[in-house]
Amino acid sequence: KRSRRRKGRKQKEMERGEGRGGVFSDVTTMVGNTPVVKISDRLTPPGVEVYAKCEFYNPLSSVKDRLAVAIIEDAEAKGLLKPGDTVVEATSGNTGIAIAMVCAQRGYRCVILMAETFSVERRKLMRMLGAKVIITPKAGKGIGMVRKAEELCAKHGWYQAHQFETEANWKFHEKTTGPEIINDFDKAGLKLTHWVTGYGTGGTFHGAGKALKAALPNLKIVLAEPEPAQILKSGVKTERNADGGPKGTHPAFASHPIQGWTPDFVPLVLEQAPADLADQLFPVPAPKAIETSKLLAQTQGILTGISGGGTMYAALQTAKTAEPGSVILAMLPDTGERYLST
């Protein structure tokens, strides 16, 4: 029987009752420093180790909390936001929840544009946080909600977050997410060999990927995308407006149920990542993403969303062909509680 932990390997685990060593000044300071947890051999093939970085440990339960803090703090530093201003964004949900959280804490008004295909739970959470949520028609896809956001900003002079275009997005991941991974594996005495992630805006992949490759040049980065919407594999670039936003739907896009992954265009944040950053593109069948999300819940007690299931599916498939002794990390972007109605 395989050991659940390699002999001689030391890993500090916080003792219950220790506390956090201090107090937080506000909810936004709780963003980041999310834990990495080992996936047991009930899911992983022999001879390799698979880990998950649990981004649902952020205060509003997704990786997009990092993005929201990055965007708002960048706008404040540039003098683009003042008390009482309105922040607008088009989102599949997690970014909207995160921006609503930061706006609530900072005292800004928040308006979110969201296509009707995304889960009802997300709308309710944003409204609970004080945001106004405007639902756009399913037929308009991601482009439709972006266009509506642009229209409202032009009409009212509101601030648009531009999550798909802003450099603040990937730079925050380069500063936080990547170094967190490097430090945690180093302290655990583990040599990370593979990093697996999907993409929504591309910020995690671009920023954390840059930091990881700089520190670990031999690291293999696996970038997953939905099998029905392999827009990166197509090699077709997205036509852009002057602000970097997309002009229209990508020809290789098809609807898929992996919410938060792969909008119907290539985000500028993703396009501007180094061309050789990903070592492999991995297509994920949507049913496998859903199935793996359920398996994580039922075999590990880890409740993550469909995108987390998709990323873990890609990681487990990578593990099957990886060299013995490989150490693989998958990103789990959010909690599964936002998908129970879908």
Residue pairs with C-beta under 8 A, 6 or more apart in sequence:
2 41
2 46
4 38
4 40
4 41
5 11
5 38
6 49
9 188
9 189
9 190
10 188
10 189
11 187
11 188
11 189
12 187
12 188
24 30
26 105
27 59
27 101
27 105
28 59
28 69
28 101
28 102
28 105
30 58
30 59
31 58
31 59
31 65
31 66
31 69
32 58
32 66
32 176
32 177
32 180
33 180
34 53
34 54
34 55
34 56
34 57
34 58
34 180
35 53
35 54
35 57
35 184
36 51
36 52
36 53
36 54
36 181
36 184
36 185
36 329
37 51
37 52
37 54
37 302
38 49
38 50
38 51
39 50
39 51
39 52
39 296
39 300
39 312
40 299
40 300
42 299
42 300
43 50
43 295
43 296
43 299
43 300
43 316
44 50
44 316
44 319
45 316
45 319
45 320
47 324
47 325
47 326
48 319
48 322
48 324
48 325
48 326
48 327
48 328
49 190
49 326
49 327
49 328
50 312
50 315
50 316
50 319
50 328
50 329
50 330
51 327
51 328
51 329
51 330
52 296
52 302
52 304
52 308
52 312
52 329
52 330
52 331
52 332
53 177
53 180
53 181
53 329
53 330
53 331
53 332
54 302
54 304
54 332
55 62
55 63
55 331
55 332
55 333
55 334
56 62
56 303
56 304
56 332
56 333
56 334
56 335
58 65
58 66
58 98
59 65
59 101
60 97
60 98
60 101
60 125
61 97
61 334
61 335
61 337
61 338
62 94
62 97
62 98
62 333
62 334
62 335
63 94
63 177
63 204
63 331
63 333
63 334
64 94
64 95
64 97
64 98
64 333
64 334
65 98
65 101
66 172
66 173
66 176
66 177
66 203
67 95
67 98
67 163
67 169
67 172
67 201
67 203
68 95
68 98
68 99
68 101
68 102
68 161
69 98
69 102
69 172
70 166
70 168
70 169
70 171
70 172
71 99
71 161
71 162
71 163
71 166
71 168
71 169
72 81
72 87
72 99
72 102
72 103
72 106
72 108
73 168
74 166
74 168
75 81
75 87
75 159
76 106
80 159
81 87
81 108
81 159
83 107
83 108
84 107
84 108
84 109
85 108
85 109
85 158
85 159
86 108
86 109
86 110
86 111
86 156
86 158
86 159
87 99
87 103
87 108
87 109
87 110
87 111
87 158
87 159
87 161
88 110
88 111
88 112
88 113
88 149
88 152
88 153
88 158
88 159
88 160
88 161
89 95
89 96
89 99
89 112
89 113
89 149
89 160
89 161
89 162
89 163
90 112
90 113
90 114
90 142
90 145
90 146
90 148
90 149
91 99
91 112
91 113
91 114
91 145
91 163
92 114
92 115
92 118
92 122
92 142
92 200
92 259
92 260
92 263
93 114
93 118
93 119
93 122
93 123
93 126
93 259
93 260
93 338
94 122
94 260
94 333
94 334
94 338
95 161
95 163
95 200
95 201
96 112
96 114
96 122
96 126
96 131
96 133
97 122
97 125
97 126
97 129
99 110
99 112
99 131
99 161
100 110
100 112
100 125
100 126
100 129
100 130
100 131
101 129
102 108
103 109
103 110
103 129
103 130
103 131
104 110
104 129
104 130
109 132
110 126
110 129
110 130
110 131
110 132
111 131
111 132
111 134
111 152
111 158
112 126
112 131
112 132
112 133
112 134
113 134
113 136
113 145
113 146
113 148
113 149
113 152
114 122
114 123
114 126
114 133
114 134
114 135
114 136
114 145
115 135
115 136
115 137
115 138
115 140
115 141
115 142
115 144
115 145
116 135
116 136
116 137
116 138
117 138
117 255
118 259
119 259
119 338
119 339
119 341
119 342
120 341
121 337
121 338
121 339
121 340
121 341
122 338
123 133
123 135
125 338
126 133
127 133
134 148
136 144
136 145
136 148
137 144
140 147
140 148
141 249
141 253
141 255
141 263
141 264
142 249
142 263
142 264
142 265
143 246
143 248
143 249
143 264
143 265
146 164
146 245
146 246
149 160
150 160
150 245
152 158
153 159
153 160
162 243
162 244
162 245
163 169
163 201
163 203
163 269
164 201
164 244
164 245
164 246
164 263
164 265
164 267
164 268
164 269
165 243
165 244
165 245
165 267
165 268
165 269
166 269
167 269
169 201
169 203
169 206
169 207
169 269
170 202
170 203
170 206
170 207
170 210
170 269
170 272
170 273
171 207
172 203
172 207
173 203
173 204
173 206
173 207
173 208
173 211
174 206
174 207
174 208
174 210
174 211
175 207
175 211
177 204
177 207
177 208
177 211
178 207
178 208
178 209
178 210
178 211
178 212
178 215
179 211
181 192
181 195
181 208
181 211
181 212
181 329
182 192
182 211
182 212
182 215
182 216
185 191
185 192
185 327
185 329
190 327
191 327
192 212
192 216
192 219
192 327
192 328
192 329
193 218
193 219
193 220
193 322
193 323
193 325
193 326
193 327
193 328
194 219
194 220
194 221
194 222
194 315
194 318
194 322
194 326
194 327
194 328
194 329
195 208
195 209
195 212
195 219
195 220
195 221
195 222
195 328
195 329
195 331
196 221
196 222
196 224
196 282
196 311
196 312
196 314
196 315
196 318
196 328
196 329
196 330
196 331
197 204
197 205
197 208
197 209
197 221
197 222
197 223
197 224
197 311
197 330
197 331
198 223
198 224
198 225
198 258
198 261
198 262
198 284
198 307
198 310
198 311
198 314
198 331
198 333
199 205
199 223
199 224
199 225
199 261
199 262
199 267
199 270
200 260
200 261
200 262
200 263
200 267
200 307
200 333
201 267
201 269
201 270
202 267
202 269
202 270
202 271
202 273
203 269
204 331
204 333
205 221
205 223
205 270
205 273
205 277
205 278
206 269
206 270
206 272
206 273
206 277
209 221
209 273
209 277
209 278
210 273
210 274
210 277
212 219
212 221
213 219
213 221
213 277
220 279
220 280
221 277
221 278
221 279
221 280
222 278
222 279
222 280
222 282
222 314
222 315
222 318
223 232
223 278
223 280
223 281
223 282
224 261
224 281
224 282
224 283
224 284
224 310
224 311
224 313
224 314
225 231
225 232
225 233
225 261
225 262
225 281
225 282
225 283
225 284
226 256
226 258
226 261
226 262
226 283
226 284
226 286
226 289
226 310
227 256
227 283
227 284
227 285
227 286
228 254
228 255
228 256
228 286
229 252
229 253
229 254
229 255
229 256
229 262
229 264
230 252
230 281
230 283
231 250
231 252
231 253
231 262
231 265
231 266
232 266
232 270
232 281
233 252
233 281
233 283
234 250
234 251
234 252
236 250
236 251
236 252
237 266
237 271
238 246
238 247
238 250
238 265
238 266
238 271
239 246
239 247
239 248
240 246
240 247
240 268
241 247
244 268
245 268
246 265
246 266
248 265
249 264
249 265
250 264
250 265
250 266
253 262
253 264
253 265
256 262
256 286
257 286
257 289
257 290
257 306
257 342
258 284
258 286
258 289
258 306
258 307
258 310
259 305
259 306
259 307
259 339
259 342
260 305
260 306
260 307
260 333
260 334
261 307
261 310
282 314
282 317
282 318
284 310
284 313
284 314
286 306
286 310
288 309
288 310
288 313
289 306
289 307
289 309
289 310
289 313
290 306
290 309
291 309
291 313
292 309
292 310
292 312
292 313
292 316
293 304
293 305
293 306
293 308
293 309
293 310
293 312
293 336
293 339
294 309
295 309
296 302
296 303
296 304
296 308
296 309
296 312
296 332
297 303
297 304
297 336
302 332
303 335
303 336
303 337
304 312
304 332
304 333
304 334
304 335
304 336
305 333
305 334
305 335
305 336
305 338
305 339
306 339
306 342
307 333
307 334
308 330
308 331
308 332
308 333
308 334
308 336
311 330
311 331
311 332
311 333
312 330
312 332
314 330
315 328
315 329
315 330
318 328
319 326
319 328
322 328
